[in-house]
Amino acid sequence: MSDFTRRDFLKVAGAGGAVIAGSGLAVFKLVGANRSGDTFTFRAVAGLPKQPLPAYATYVLDGRVDLVSGTGVVRRTLHAGAPEAMSAVMFDEFTRDLRVTSVQRTPSRLTIRTVLDGSGYVGEAPTATIHVDQQKGEVRAPFFGSDVDMALNP
């Protein structure tokens, strides 16, 4: 890591702001979903910024929800690289844990209400609602003021 210069750091830090500015609505892909008894786990990814611009970052949601008690945790992270070439490098300043406060469900749809665990940035919403439509294979989740649509692939 000795070759990582201050200039390289500033490039990476500046990339995060550009991702937010160009995020808009993106298409998410659920790369894993499992309903085991009363527990629903999922992983969803989306490339940012949205098309027609080339994606150079990947927005990831990892969640584990207890459907009976309406509790759980959803972790939101941002990785360097497009979804097909996602790296292990994360933009830590965008990592958030969202605590699940309630779950409303129908046979094919989940509405997961969350609250931000810990402190966020000024202007960042303290609550978020994630919609999972298992029948249509779609997920919708917020990312810094914009809703991001995801396609489910269980």
Residue frames as a rotation matrix with the C-alpha (Angstrom) as fourth column:
MET 1
0.569 0.822 0.000 0.00
0.822 -0.569 0.000 0.00
0.000 0.000 -1.000 0.00
SER 2
-0.048 -0.670 -0.741 3.06
0.540 -0.641 0.545 2.27
-0.840 -0.374 0.393 0.04
ASP 3
-0.836 -0.259 0.483 2.41
0.546 -0.317 0.775 3.24
-0.048 0.912 0.407 -3.60
PHE 4
0.199 0.971 0.134 -0.97
0.937 -0.229 0.263 4.76
0.286 0.073 -0.956 -2.64
THR 5
-0.796 -0.583 0.163 -0.29
0.543 -0.806 -0.235 8.49
0.269 -0.099 0.958 -2.88
ARG 6
-0.574 0.575 -0.583 -2.30
0.197 -0.595 -0.780 11.43
-0.795 -0.562 0.228 -1.64
ARG 7
-0.624 0.313 -0.715 -3.32
-0.756 -0.472 0.453 12.13
-0.196 0.824 0.532 -5.24
ASP 8
-0.768 0.346 -0.539 -4.67
0.020 0.854 0.520 8.56
0.640 0.388 -0.663 -5.56
PHE 9
-0.691 0.513 -0.509 -6.62
0.674 0.203 -0.710 9.02
-0.261 -0.834 -0.487 -2.33
LEU 10
-0.549 0.476 -0.687 -8.17
-0.269 -0.879 -0.394 12.27
-0.791 -0.032 0.611 -3.56
LYS 11
-0.732 0.293 -0.615 -9.20
-0.604 0.139 0.785 10.59
0.315 0.946 0.075 -6.82
VAL 12
-0.706 0.461 -0.537 -10.99
0.488 0.867 0.102 7.82
0.512 -0.190 -0.838 -4.90
ALA 13
-0.601 0.478 -0.641 -12.63
0.542 -0.346 -0.766 10.25
-0.588 -0.807 -0.051 -2.47
GLY 14
-0.626 0.341 -0.701 -13.81
-0.566 -0.818 0.108 12.46
-0.536 0.464 0.705 -5.34
ALA 15
-0.861 0.304 -0.408 -15.26
-0.161 0.598 0.785 9.46
0.483 0.741 -0.466 -7.16
GLY 16
-0.673 0.629 -0.388 -17.74
0.724 0.454 -0.520 8.94
-0.151 -0.631 -0.761 -4.34
GLY 17
-0.380 0.523 -0.763 -19.24
-0.029 -0.831 -0.555 12.39
-0.925 -0.189 0.331 -4.84
ALA 18
-0.685 0.101 -0.721 -19.52
-0.724 -0.202 0.660 11.83
-0.079 0.974 0.211 -8.57
VAL 19
-0.878 0.401 -0.260 -21.38
0.338 0.906 0.255 8.57
0.338 0.136 -0.931 -7.97
ILE 20
-0.424 0.751 -0.506 -23.93
0.625 -0.162 -0.764 10.36
-0.655 -0.640 -0.400 -5.80
ALA 21
-0.401 0.248 -0.882 -24.34
-0.430 -0.901 -0.058 13.17
-0.809 0.356 0.468 -8.31
GLY 22
-0.555 0.116 -0.824 -24.89
-0.817 0.108 0.566 10.77
0.155 0.987 0.035 -11.20
SER 23
-0.908 0.118 0.401 -26.82
-0.057 0.915 -0.399 8.03
-0.414 -0.385 -0.825 -9.45
GLY 24
-0.425 0.826 -0.369 -30.42
-0.888 -0.304 0.344 8.82
0.172 0.474 0.863 -10.38
LEU 25
0.572 0.637 0.517 -32.48
-0.662 0.730 -0.167 5.70
-0.484 -0.247 0.840 -10.94
ALA 26
-0.505 -0.760 -0.409 -30.42
-0.862 0.471 0.190 2.59
0.049 0.448 -0.893 -11.59
VAL 27
0.523 0.633 -0.571 -31.36
-0.585 0.753 0.301 -1.02
0.621 0.176 0.764 -12.22
PHE 28
-0.198 -0.517 0.833 -30.62
-0.945 0.327 -0.022 -3.35
-0.261 -0.791 -0.553 -9.31
LYS 29
0.092 0.147 -0.985 -30.20
-0.477 0.875 0.086 -7.08
0.874 0.462 0.151 -9.61
LEU 30
0.516 0.085 0.852 -30.98
-0.825 0.320 0.467 -9.34
-0.233 -0.944 0.235 -6.68
VAL 31
-0.133 -0.680 -0.721 -28.15
-0.768 0.531 -0.358 -11.85
0.626 0.506 -0.593 -6.83
GLY 32
-0.778 -0.059 -0.625 -29.45
0.238 0.894 -0.380 -13.90
0.581 -0.445 -0.682 -3.95
ALA 33
-0.259 0.732 0.630 -32.70
-0.901 -0.418 0.116 -14.28
0.349 -0.537 0.768 -2.04
ASN 34
-0.675 0.027 -0.737 -33.75
0.164 0.980 -0.114 -16.96
0.720 -0.198 -0.666 0.39
ARG 35
0.006 0.727 0.687 -36.87
-0.892 -0.307 0.333 -17.38
0.453 -0.615 0.646 2.47
SER 36
-0.554 -0.254 -0.793 -36.21
0.104 0.923 -0.369 -19.98
0.826 -0.287 -0.485 5.13
GLY 37
-0.313 0.539 -0.782 -39.12
0.947 0.240 -0.214 -20.30
0.073 -0.807 -0.585 7.54
ASP 38
0.716 0.616 -0.328 -39.70
0.669 -0.740 0.071 -16.87
-0.199 -0.270 -0.942 9.02
THR 39
0.105 -0.779 -0.618 -36.39
0.126 -0.606 0.785 -15.39
-0.986 -0.160 0.034 7.81
PHE 40
0.903 0.113 0.414 -35.82
0.425 -0.108 -0.898 -13.60
-0.057 0.988 -0.146 4.50
THR 41
0.086 -0.925 -0.371 -32.23
0.228 -0.344 0.911 -12.95
-0.970 -0.163 0.181 3.40
PHE 42
0.852 0.203 0.483 -31.20
0.508 -0.098 -0.856 -11.12
-0.126 0.974 -0.187 0.25
ARG 43
-0.249 -0.887 -0.390 -28.31
0.388 -0.460 0.799 -9.52
-0.888 0.047 0.458 -1.64
ALA 44
0.753 0.515 0.410 -28.94
0.603 -0.290 -0.744 -6.93
-0.264 0.807 -0.529 -4.33
VAL 45
-0.343 -0.899 -0.273 -26.48
0.559 -0.429 0.710 -5.05
-0.755 0.091 0.650 -6.54
ALA 46
0.814 0.517 0.264 -26.74
0.523 -0.458 -0.719 -2.13
-0.251 0.724 -0.643 -8.96
GLY 47
-0.239 -0.895 0.376 -24.24
0.970 -0.242 0.041 -0.30
0.054 0.374 0.926 -11.11
LEU 48
0.753 0.386 -0.534 -23.82
0.442 -0.897 -0.025 3.44
-0.488 -0.217 -0.845 -10.55
PRO 49
-0.565 0.733 -0.379 -24.20
-0.533 -0.675 -0.511 5.86
-0.630 -0.086 0.772 -12.19
LYS 50
0.253 0.790 0.558 -27.23
0.060 0.563 -0.824 4.79
-0.966 0.242 0.095 -14.20
GLN 51
-0.441 -0.306 0.844 -27.20
0.814 0.260 0.520 4.01
-0.379 0.916 0.134 -17.89
PRO 52
0.954 -0.298 0.008 -26.42
0.144 0.437 -0.888 5.35
0.261 0.849 0.460 -20.47
LEU 53
0.378 -0.866 0.326 -23.34
-0.883 -0.443 -0.154 6.33
0.278 -0.230 -0.933 -18.45
PRO 54
0.057 -0.412 -0.909 -20.87
-0.038 0.909 -0.414 3.52
0.998 0.058 0.036 -17.76
ALA 55
0.953 0.285 0.101 -21.04
-0.130 0.085 0.988 2.14
0.273 -0.955 0.118 -14.22
TYR 56
-0.026 -0.996 -0.084 -17.85
-0.160 0.087 -0.983 2.44
0.987 -0.012 -0.162 -12.22
ALA 57
-0.783 -0.131 0.608 -19.26
-0.617 0.043 -0.786 1.71
0.076 -0.990 -0.114 -8.77
THR 58
-0.407 0.642 -0.649 -21.56
0.162 0.750 0.641 -0.98
0.899 0.156 -0.409 -7.37
TYR 59
-0.341 0.457 0.821 -24.26
-0.900 -0.412 -0.145 -0.30
0.273 -0.788 0.552 -4.79
VAL 60
-0.576 0.050 -0.816 -24.88
0.074 0.997 0.009 -3.41
0.814 -0.055 -0.578 -2.64
LEU 61
0.046 0.623 0.781 -27.69
-0.955 -0.202 0.217 -4.23
0.293 -0.756 0.586 -0.19
ASP 62
-0.640 -0.180 -0.747 -27.29
0.040 0.963 -0.267 -7.24
0.767 -0.201 -0.609 2.13
GLY 63
-0.241 0.648 0.723 -30.29
-0.890 -0.445 0.102 -7.96
0.388 -0.619 0.683 4.32
ARG 64
-0.763 0.154 -0.628 -31.56
0.336 0.924 -0.181 -10.42
0.553 -0.349 -0.756 6.89
VAL 65
-0.524 0.699 0.487 -35.15
-0.746 -0.652 0.132 -9.89
0.410 -0.294 0.864 8.05
ASP 66
-0.927 0.374 -0.002 -37.27
0.305 0.754 -0.582 -11.78
-0.216 -0.540 -0.813 10.60
LEU 67
-0.705 0.677 0.213 -40.72
0.001 -0.298 0.954 -11.72
0.709 0.673 0.209 9.01
VAL 68
0.097 0.764 -0.638 -42.59
0.781 0.339 0.525 -12.53
0.618 -0.549 -0.563 12.24
SER 69
0.108 -0.113 -0.988 -41.00
0.888 -0.435 0.147 -10.02
-0.447 -0.893 0.053 14.61
GLY 70
0.856 0.219 0.469 -40.41
0.457 -0.745 -0.486 -7.39
0.243 0.630 -0.738 11.89
THR 71
0.698 -0.699 -0.153 -36.78
-0.355 -0.524 0.775 -6.94
-0.622 -0.487 -0.614 12.87
GLY 72
0.619 -0.584 0.525 -33.41
0.756 0.624 -0.199 -7.37
-0.211 0.520 0.828 11.19
VAL 73
0.130 -0.675 -0.727 -30.55
-0.053 -0.736 0.674 -5.49
-0.990 -0.049 -0.132 9.56
VAL 74
0.827 -0.023 0.562 -29.88
0.561 0.093 -0.822 -4.31
-0.033 0.995 0.090 6.01
ARG 75
0.070 -0.879 -0.471 -26.31
0.351 -0.420 0.837 -3.22
-0.934 -0.224 0.280 5.21
ARG 76
0.967 0.207 0.148 -25.75
0.225 -0.420 -0.879 -0.71
-0.120 0.883 -0.453 2.41
THR 77
0.103 -0.985 -0.140 -22.27
0.303 -0.103 0.947 -0.53
-0.947 -0.140 0.288 0.84
LEU 78
0.925 0.040 -0.377 -20.66
-0.325 -0.427 -0.844 1.04
-0.195 0.904 -0.382 -2.21
HIS 79
0.344 -0.806 0.483 -17.83
0.432 0.592 0.680 -0.83
-0.834 -0.025 0.551 -3.97
ALA 80
-0.138 -0.491 -0.860 -15.38
-0.693 -0.573 0.438 0.31
-0.708 0.656 -0.261 -6.64
GLY 81
-0.960 -0.282 0.003 -15.97
-0.175 0.605 0.777 -1.22
-0.221 0.745 -0.630 -10.07
ALA 82
-0.270 0.876 -0.400 -19.00
-0.885 -0.062 0.461 -2.11
0.379 0.479 0.792 -12.15
PRO 83
0.459 0.536 0.708 -21.16
-0.805 0.589 0.076 -5.05
-0.376 -0.605 0.702 -10.97
GLU 84
0.975 -0.076 -0.211 -19.51
-0.047 0.850 -0.524 -7.42
0.219 0.521 0.825 -13.42
ALA 85
0.118 -0.989 -0.092 -16.04
0.421 0.134 -0.897 -6.39
0.899 0.067 0.432 -12.21
MET 86
0.810 0.293 0.508 -16.78
-0.282 -0.566 0.775 -5.37
0.515 -0.771 -0.375 -8.61
SER 87
-0.238 -0.952 -0.191 -13.71
-0.039 0.206 -0.978 -5.13
0.970 -0.225 -0.086 -6.41
ALA 88
0.122 0.192 -0.974 -13.31
0.904 0.384 0.189 -5.63
0.410 -0.903 -0.126 -2.67
VAL 89
-0.892 -0.452 -0.006 -12.49
0.427 -0.837 -0.344 -1.92
0.151 -0.309 0.939 -2.34
MET 90
0.147 0.978 -0.147 -15.33
0.967 -0.112 0.227 -0.16
0.206 -0.175 -0.963 -0.53
PHE 91
-0.420 -0.106 0.901 -16.13
0.006 -0.993 -0.114 3.52
0.907 -0.042 0.418 -0.11
ASP 92
-0.606 0.111 -0.788 -16.46
0.743 0.433 -0.510 3.29
0.285 -0.895 -0.344 3.68
GLU 93
-0.956 0.230 -0.181 -18.03
-0.126 -0.882 -0.453 6.74
-0.264 -0.411 0.873 3.96
PHE 94
-0.377 0.861 -0.341 -21.15
-0.829 -0.150 0.538 5.31
0.412 0.486 0.771 2.25
THR 95
-0.614 0.140 -0.777 -21.45
0.253 0.967 -0.026 2.15
0.747 -0.212 -0.630 4.35
ARG 96
-0.450 0.565 0.692 -24.56
-0.854 -0.498 -0.148 2.19
0.261 -0.658 0.707 6.52
ASP 97
-0.910 0.328 -0.255 -26.40
0.386 0.894 -0.227 -0.30
0.154 -0.305 -0.940 8.70
LEU 98
-0.463 0.850 0.250 -30.17
-0.679 -0.522 0.516 0.07
0.569 0.069 0.819 8.51
ARG 99
-0.952 0.191 0.238 -32.13
-0.068 0.626 -0.777 -1.43
-0.297 -0.756 -0.583 11.42
VAL 100
-0.612 0.788 -0.076 -35.43
0.170 0.225 0.960 -3.00
0.773 0.574 -0.271 10.34
THR 101
-0.890 0.343 0.301 -38.35
-0.432 -0.421 -0.798 -1.58
-0.147 -0.840 0.522 12.34
SER 102
0.025 0.923 0.385 -41.29
-0.404 0.361 -0.840 -3.24
-0.914 -0.134 0.382 10.59
VAL 103
-0.974 -0.222 -0.042 -42.20
-0.138 0.437 0.889 -5.55
-0.179 0.872 -0.456 7.74
GLN 104
0.093 0.995 -0.049 -45.48
-0.639 0.022 -0.769 -5.59
-0.763 0.102 0.638 5.86
ARG 105
-0.885 -0.465 0.026 -46.03
-0.294 0.601 0.743 -8.57
-0.361 0.650 -0.669 3.64
THR 106
0.412 0.878 -0.243 -48.40
-0.829 0.251 -0.499 -9.97
-0.378 0.408 0.831 1.10
PRO 107
0.786 -0.107 0.609 -47.90
0.160 0.987 -0.034 -13.31
-0.597 0.124 0.793 -0.67
SER 108
0.548 -0.582 0.600 -45.56
0.816 0.216 -0.536 -11.74
0.182 0.784 0.594 -3.25
ARG 109
0.227 -0.413 0.882 -44.41
0.152 -0.879 -0.451 -8.40
0.962 0.237 -0.136 -1.79
LEU 110
0.179 -0.250 -0.952 -42.44
0.984 0.028 0.177 -7.19
-0.017 -0.968 0.251 1.23
THR 111
0.502 -0.108 0.858 -42.28
0.036 -0.989 -0.145 -3.60
0.864 0.104 -0.492 2.43
ILE 112
0.199 -0.580 -0.790 -39.33
0.946 0.325 -0.001 -3.25
0.257 -0.747 0.613 4.80
ARG 113
0.803 0.067 0.593 -39.15
-0.049 -0.983 0.177 -0.07
0.595 -0.171 -0.786 6.89
THR 114
0.197 -0.847 -0.494 -35.75
0.907 0.348 -0.235 0.80
0.371 -0.402 0.837 8.33
VAL 115
0.998 -0.061 0.033 -34.03
-0.069 -0.913 0.403 3.43
0.005 -0.404 -0.915 10.44
LEU 116
0.385 -0.922 0.027 -30.39
-0.193 -0.110 -0.975 4.50
0.902 0.370 -0.220 10.14
ASP 117
0.820 -0.231 -0.524 -28.23
0.570 0.415 0.709 2.91
0.054 -0.880 0.472 12.83
GLY 118
-0.183 -0.912 -0.367 -25.69
0.880 -0.319 0.353 5.47
-0.439 -0.259 0.861 14.06
SER 119
0.129 0.172 -0.977 -25.07
-0.021 -0.984 -0.176 8.90
-0.991 0.043 -0.123 12.62
GLY 120
0.350 0.030 0.936 -25.43
0.907 0.240 -0.346 9.88
-0.236 0.970 0.057 8.98
TYR 121
-0.745 -0.583 0.325 -24.46
0.659 -0.718 0.224 12.85
0.102 0.381 0.919 6.87
VAL 122
-0.555 0.551 -0.623 -26.26
-0.078 -0.781 -0.620 16.17
-0.828 -0.296 0.477 7.12
GLY 123
-0.226 0.577 -0.785 -29.31
-0.943 -0.333 0.026 15.91
-0.247 0.746 0.619 4.89
GLU 124
-0.818 -0.068 -0.571 -29.26
-0.271 0.921 0.279 12.10
0.507 0.383 -0.772 4.82
ALA 125
0.174 0.978 0.112 -32.70
-0.682 0.038 0.730 10.67
0.710 -0.203 0.674 5.56
PRO 126
-0.535 -0.390 0.749 -32.80
-0.839 0.355 -0.414 8.83
-0.104 -0.850 -0.517 8.92
THR 127
0.029 0.601 0.799 -35.40
-0.244 0.779 -0.577 6.35
-0.969 -0.178 0.170 7.60
ALA 128
-0.680 -0.201 -0.705 -35.70
-0.730 0.097 0.677 4.24
-0.067 0.975 -0.212 4.46
THR 129
0.323 0.792 0.517 -38.32
-0.509 0.607 -0.611 1.97
-0.798 -0.066 0.599 2.93
ILE 130
-0.776 -0.576 -0.258 -37.26
-0.567 0.459 0.684 -1.02
-0.276 0.677 -0.682 0.80
HIS 131
0.374 0.927 -0.011 -39.84
-0.778 0.308 -0.547 -2.70
-0.504 0.213 0.837 -1.45
VAL 132
-0.814 -0.564 0.138 -39.30
-0.424 0.740 0.522 -6.31
-0.397 0.367 -0.842 -2.57
ASP 133
0.360 0.901 -0.243 -41.70
-0.857 0.216 -0.469 -7.73
-0.370 0.377 0.849 -5.18
GLN 134
-0.426 -0.591 0.685 -40.84
-0.358 0.805 0.472 -11.42
-0.831 -0.044 -0.555 -5.43
GLN 135
0.356 0.643 0.678 -43.44
0.428 0.532 -0.730 -12.16
-0.830 0.550 -0.086 -8.11
LYS 136
0.998 0.006 -0.066 -42.17
-0.052 -0.554 -0.831 -9.47
-0.042 0.833 -0.552 -10.50
GLY 137
0.417 -0.909 -0.024 -38.57
0.908 0.417 -0.040 -9.96
0.046 -0.005 0.999 -9.42
GLU 138
0.131 -0.313 0.941 -38.03
0.279 -0.899 -0.338 -6.31
0.951 0.307 -0.030 -8.47
VAL 139
0.128 -0.143 -0.981 -36.60
0.980 -0.136 0.148 -4.38
-0.155 -0.980 0.123 -5.52
ARG 140
0.343 -0.038 0.939 -36.72
0.296 -0.944 -0.146 -0.62
0.892 0.328 -0.313 -4.92
ALA 141
0.380 -0.311 -0.871 -34.47
0.914 -0.021 0.406 1.04
-0.145 -0.950 0.276 -2.34
PRO 142
1.000 0.012 0.023 -33.30
0.014 -0.993 -0.116 4.60
0.022 0.117 -0.993 -1.65
PHE 143
0.121 -0.992 -0.041 -29.78
0.992 0.119 0.040 5.88
-0.034 -0.045 0.998 -2.27
PHE 144
-0.653 -0.463 -0.599 -29.11
0.551 -0.833 0.043 9.43
-0.519 -0.302 0.800 -1.05
GLY 145
-0.416 0.585 -0.696 -32.42
-0.336 -0.810 -0.480 10.93
-0.845 0.034 0.534 -2.13
SER 146
-0.252 0.330 -0.910 -33.08
-0.951 0.087 0.295 8.82
0.177 0.940 0.292 -5.23
ASP 147
0.493 0.425 0.759 -34.91
-0.502 0.852 -0.151 5.51
-0.711 -0.306 0.634 -5.48
VAL 148
-0.549 -0.697 -0.461 -32.95
-0.824 0.358 0.440 2.72
-0.141 0.622 -0.771 -7.13
ASP 149
0.627 0.779 -0.028 -34.84
-0.759 0.601 -0.250 -0.07
-0.178 0.178 0.968 -8.94
MET 150
-0.529 -0.802 0.279 -33.42
-0.743 0.596 0.304 -3.59
-0.410 -0.046 -0.911 -8.84
ALA 151
0.275 0.550 -0.789 -34.22
-0.784 0.603 0.147 -6.73
0.556 0.578 0.597 -10.83
LEU 152
0.290 -0.097 0.952 -34.49
-0.769 0.568 0.292 -9.90
-0.569 -0.817 0.090 -8.73
ASN 153
0.201 -0.250 -0.947 -32.58
-0.637 0.701 -0.320 -13.01
0.744 0.668 -0.018 -9.79
PRO 154
0.618 0.084 0.781 -33.06
-0.757 0.328 0.564 -15.55
-0.209 -0.941 0.267 -6.99
